[in-house]
Amino acid sequence: MVQFEHYRSPLHRYTFSVKPVRQWVEKRCEGRVLNLFAGPTLLNVDEVRNDLDPVMPADYHLDALELLRSWSGQMFNTILLDPPYALRKSMELYKGNICSPFRQLKDEIPRCLSPDGIVITFGYHSIVMGAGRKFSLERIALFSHGGAIHDTIASIERFNP
Ligand SMILES: C[S@@+](CC[C@H](N)C(=O)[O-])C[C@H]1O[C@@H](n2cnc3c(N)ncnc32)[C@H](O)[C@@H]1O
């Protein structure tokens, strides 16, 4: 059964700078983590960090899809996806850095993820990787920001190849 959690939290363009969200994600990450859209907040997990913006503290400053395609290191137990949620947000909030083509990015993930690994996604959708890629939805957390602001949906999907 899918586990459901609900929180009230302020909205910030850098998602993990909000303490309850950071604490939630740190608690849910497992093992070696690939943080593909890392932003400014260092997580208290074993993370490899990537962000296209060169001023962000990261191990790599590549387009997320390019990083996945070129990855030849150890596989990850968790892949964290917190991309810009919309093109307009990229322009207004993230210096015009837009998310890689998302379907291609999702297709590339299983090559870099251990069997039984998880993908944690933040955005407007609850199913991201999907059964077609052999993922099952385990948990949804809804972060409600109040007023007319869209909630942020975090989902955890487990890879069962
Ligand atoms: C929604 S923010 C989240 C950042 C981080 N997870 C946090 O909570 O602070 C999206 C991040 O993705 C980065 N980004 C945008 N396009 C990217 C791309 N194609 N590849 C890698 N990073 C990208 C932005 O620079 C920004 O830091």
The ligand as an SDF file (V2000), in Angstrom:
LIG
                    3D

 27 29  0  0  0  0  0  0  0  0999 V2000
   13.9280   23.4280   -8.0040 C   0  0  0  0  0  0  0  0  0  0  0  0
   15.6520   23.8870   -7.9110 S   0  0  0  0  0  0  0  0  0  0  0  0
   16.0750   22.6870   -6.7140 C   0  0  0  0  0  0  0  0  0  0  0  0
   17.4330   22.7160   -6.2000 C   0  0  0  0  0  0  0  0  0  0  0  0
   17.6610   21.8620   -4.9350 C   0  0  0  0  0  0  0  0  0  0  0  0
   17.0800   20.5550   -5.0210 N   0  0  0  0  0  0  0  0  0  0  0  0
   17.1980   22.5950   -3.7220 C   0  0  0  0  0  0  0  0  0  0  0  0
   16.2900   22.1310   -3.0480 O   0  0  0  0  0  0  0  0  0  0  0  0
   17.7340   23.6590   -3.4640 O   0  0  0  0  0  0  0  0  0  0  0  0
   16.2690   23.2890   -9.4560 C   0  0  0  0  0  0  0  0  0  0  0  0
   17.7780   23.2880   -9.6330 C   0  0  0  0  0  0  0  0  0  0  0  0
   18.0780   22.6630  -10.8750 O   0  0  0  0  0  0  0  0  0  0  0  0
   19.1560   23.3120  -11.5100 C   0  0  0  0  0  0  0  0  0  0  0  0
   19.0610   22.9800  -12.9450 N   0  0  0  0  0  0  0  0  0  0  0  0
   18.2460   23.5420  -13.8750 C   0  0  0  0  0  0  0  0  0  0  0  0
   18.3680   22.9150  -15.0570 N   0  0  0  0  0  0  0  0  0  0  0  0
   19.2730   21.9130  -14.8720 C   0  0  0  0  0  0  0  0  0  0  0  0
   19.7950   20.9080  -15.7290 C   0  0  0  0  0  0  0  0  0  0  0  0
   19.3870   20.7990  -16.9970 N   0  0  0  0  0  0  0  0  0  0  0  0
   20.6870   20.0330  -15.2090 N   0  0  0  0  0  0  0  0  0  0  0  0
   21.1080   20.1480  -13.9060 C   0  0  0  0  0  0  0  0  0  0  0  0
   20.6540   21.1000  -13.0510 N   0  0  0  0  0  0  0  0  0  0  0  0
   19.7340   21.9710  -13.5310 C   0  0  0  0  0  0  0  0  0  0  0  0
   18.9690   24.7690  -11.1360 C   0  0  0  0  0  0  0  0  0  0  0  0
   20.1980   25.4660  -11.2130 O   0  0  0  0  0  0  0  0  0  0  0  0
   18.4170   24.6760   -9.7100 C   0  0  0  0  0  0  0  0  0  0  0  0
   19.4400   24.7630   -8.7430 O   0  0  0  0  0  0  0  0  0  0  0  0
  1  2  1  0
  2  3  1  0
  2 10  1  0
  3  4  1  0
  4  5  1  0
  5  6  1  0
  5  7  1  0
  7  8  2  0
  7  9  1  0
 10 11  1  0
 11 12  1  0
 11 26  1  0
 12 13  1  0
 13 14  1  0
 13 24  1  0
 14 15  1  0
 14 23  1  0
 15 16  2  0
 16 17  1  0
 17 18  1  0
 17 23  2  0
 18 19  1  0
 18 20  2  0
 20 21  1  0
 21 22  2  0
 22 23  1  0
 24 25  1  0
 24 26  1  0
 26 27  1  0
M  CHG  2   2   1   9  -1
M  END
$$$$
